Amino acid sequence: MVTMQTSLMTENTVLTDPFGRVHDYLRLSITDKCNLRCVYCMPEEGLEFFPDEKVLSKAEIVQLVKNFAAMGIKKVRLTGGEPTLRADLCEIVEEISVIPEIEDIALTTNGLALPRLAEKLWKAGLKRLNISIDTFNSEKYREITRGGSLKQLLKGIEAASQFPFVIKLNVVVIKGQNDDEIADFLSYSMTHPVNVRFIEFMPIGHSNNARDTKLWEDNYEGLDRIFQVCAENGWEYKPYYMSGNGPSENYQLAGALGSFGLIHPVSCRFCDSCNRLRITADGAVKSCLYWDDESNIRENIFDFEAFRTQIQDVLALKPQNHEMALAANEKNKFQKPTWRHMSQIGG
């Protein structure tokens, strides 16, 4: 039974956590399913996906965004799993795009479906695309994604480039797998009007035992390496401003059409300005990417007062930072890392 009143929906509530951070950004997973099994996202054997009835419906997703819009959310990013696997993705984008308070809609994708979806998504109201590409080497791409086609991905990037999306390319830097291609990605930003974002490899979905800790540590490469590569190649760069709520520190090489960014989740460099809430595909609210704390909001989606109270209660418990590196070394004993793999959170 819908108990929401119109007057409540027009009331704007500022979402503020105990550390004074104002939240206006929602990351919303619309599926946990994915057609790849990237090494940093899920185990080699894959995962048992949620049954369809456990995943938020289109009506629930749209109403949930309307609720958040009435509470001060202005930007929505749709994530997965792989969001393009939902047949109603374009309908979801279109219905969110007409919510007056929502100023920006973005999508994080592996890009494989963009040759057939890019135009439809632009017409539906999507403004930004984050596309995952961790290597320009076809064989390494198959290894990292466990079966993906780099040729198809590059077709997707080309298809998206035909429309005025703001395009960001997500590159998870993995020691021994793609850290030798940093210069190639920086060179790409010279000749293409995109933002190449280098992301630290995160220990999400790893248990806190010695084996998994060593696995993460063996694959982790700090992002100071990016500046070292610039120096080795004699490339000058300067800070670069990009609009939006992204967590990256952005720079531009001299003479470049595009730019590059650094995202430091492990070293917690963006926690002080974190302005995002996350909703998983099964309706759990996560105020922090790393920790296990979550609260399922699904039963309250069509009851605005209950919804608002639950969200405020969740936000009141948001930690100051996630301390990923400390937890990976078993130095943090006060909170439990999330049981979810990255594909089940949406990043």
Helices and strands as residue ranges (DSSP letters): H 6-9, E 15-16, E 22-23, E 25-29, G 52-54, H 58-69, E 75-79, G 83-85, H 89-97, E 104-109, H 114-124, E 128-132, H 138-145, H 150-160, E 166-173, G 179-181, H 182-191, E 195-200, H 210-219, H 224-232, E 237-239, E 249-253, E 259-263, G 271-273, E 276-279, E 284-286, E 295-296, G 298-300, H 304-316, H 324-328, H 342-345
